[in-house]
Amino acid sequence: MKTNLGIVICENFIEEIEFAVKTYNIKNVMIIPFASTCSKATNKKNQCLIEAINLCEERCNKTFIIIENNCCCSNLEDLINNKEKCTLYKMEHCLNLFINKDVVNNLLNTNSYVITSGWLKNMDKDNTSVILDRKPNKLLLLDTGIYEDSIKEIQMLANNLNLPYDSFFVGLDFFHMFIEKIILDWKLELKNKKKISNIKFLREEKYKKLKDTYKLIEKKKGQLLYILDSIYEGVFILDTNYKILFVNKGVEKLLNINNFKSVLGRDLFEIGIVHKDYRDIILNRFEKVLKHNISVPIIEEKMVQFDGNIIPVNIYSGAIEYEGNPCILSVIRDISEHKKSENLKLKIQEQSRLLDKAAEYDKLKTEFFANLSHEFRTPLNVMLSTLQLLNLIGANKTNTDSKDKISKYYNIMKQNCYRLLRLVNNLIDITKIDAEYFKLNLKNENIISTIEDITLSVTDYAKNKGLDIIFDTNVEEKTMACDADKIERIMLNLLSNAIKFTSSGGSIFVNILDKDSSIMVSVKDTGVGIPKDKQLSIFKRFVQVDKSLSRKREGSGIGLSLVKSLIELHNGTIKINSEYGKGSEFIIELPVKVLPESENITSDEDLAKESNIQRIKIEFSDIYD
């Protein structure tokens, strides 16, 4: 950086100023003279002066220009390029550098041509027209003391011009004070500039740091916005009035809108995205956030997209300061895909369960058909064997003994035919029920007498097995809509099971309880009972407690399943209470419903009912003596 001072001064005073700089050991000062045109420069451009100034500006950081007003150059202010670097000293007369203006004015009033020692030394002695043009009365030398031959030179000049002369010693004290003032002004200016420079430097440093900090903040802000715009979740910042101040790009996908910024400045509860079922919940959460300056737990809610589609979301809400104000930060995640994944997982689990159930069902069917083959084969073998015996008896002569045997074998074949018929009937009915083709023939019946008649009809059969059947009811008559044929079939199946699994000497109890809106029927025995782990499965299709083909009691495994289906067709229920080794109790509950008279019509099927005896024989056909 340039730190020297430049002084532009008339060449007539160059000797004096150089002497002063050397005498006072003034450093960093460059003196650049310009040619004197005292008699020609008025109102004209002094090219030499301009060149000196330009040179000084180029080499120095500060330039002081010393000129005589309206003499050296009249329009110098307009010609200076850098006015800030240049200071212009204008004097009424250049002699004011050496003596005060009053003395100068007095000297000039005498019509004397005044010159200084330096001027005299440098002037062209052959060109004296400048002096003669002024027509002075005499020559006056202001002796500054820097030129030893000044008196001799002025005497010679005066002789050549034929003019009287005089000398006046002024020295350089006045001139030195002027130069010192210039130097002091320069130093003060340098000092102020340094202060200003330091202040400016500090300010620039501070500004730079602020700018760097701002850039860093903007960079971090940009990174944060990039991150916010890159995440899947929708981010909302709301003021205390629930106006939306900020959203990220994730809101576009979350709300299914084209421009996420379109919601800025709008009330969250007025843009239609808050589901009506969750409005109060969200308001309550927001109030807690603002009141206690806390975060509330993530909850699952529903949100309405701009196209009206409702999606499940997880919402986090917490307190945040945004632009110096307390606000609410809400982060919302669309969990539709997660829900689909969960639903798919549940479906897979359900399908796995159904597959397991189907495998179990398939196993049961396999066991059932293995058992069914036994159920068909046994009566067929008995019938075939009986026919062979009858053939042998027929080959011999018929006698009384043979007639008894034929009667016995006939009954055996008939019982097994009943057994096959029962099995086929059950298979047909269970197939109809599965196909929803099976229909009830409902009619208003006295349910009490229907059940009592069925129970009493098997009493003799039970006595032959050494069993007592005890019937009891708390009401003698109860009319309700039912299919009497199916009720009879239900009761015969339950009584058949009770007789089959109760040893001789045991008892069977049939009780009816009127509960006004329903009828409860209980069939209880003192038989072998059913283990706890088997009780839940006895009403399932094809299930038997004893699965071995060598079991003591016959059965296909669809009797109780059919019973349950028939009861459910009546909108009723059946349950079991049993303790292994102590007997079982089956409890039926049927709702009471009465048909209008117009619907209570006896069908042809009712008129063609089989006799109770034949029904008992069919239902009890798998009980052998």
Buried (B, 14 or more C-beta within 10 A) or exposed (E): EEEBBBBBBBBBBBBBBBBBBEEEEBEBBBBBBBBBBBEEBEEEBBEBBBBBBBBBBEEBBBBBBBBBBEBBBBEBEEBBEEEEBBBBBBBEBBBBBBBEEEBBEEBBEEEBBBBBBBBBBBBEEEEBEBBEEEEBEBBBBBBBEBBEEBBEBBBEBBEEBEBEBBBEEBBBEBBBEBBEEBBEBBEEBBEEBEEEEEEEEEEEEEEEEEEEEEEEEEEEEEEEEEEBBEBEBBBBBBBEEBBBBBBBBBBBBBBEBEEBEBBEEEEBEEBEBBBEEBEEBBEEBBEBBBEEEEBBEEBEBEBBBBEEEEBBBBBBBEBBEBEEEEBBBBBBBBBEEEEEEEEEEEEEEEEEEEEEEEEEBEEBEEBBEEBBEBBBEBBEEBBEEBEEBBEEBEEEEEEEEBEEBBEEBEEBBEBBBBBBBBBEBBBEBBEEBEEEEBEEBBBBBBBBBBBBBBBEBBBEBBEEBEBBBEBEBEEEEBBBBBBBBBBBBBBBBBBBBBBBBBEEEBBBBBBBBBEEEBBBBBBBBBBBBBEEEBBEEBBBBBBBBBEEEEEEBBBBBBBBBBBBBBBEBBEBBBEBBBEBEEBBBBBBBBBBBEBEEEEBEEEEEEEEEEEBEEBBBBBBBBBBE
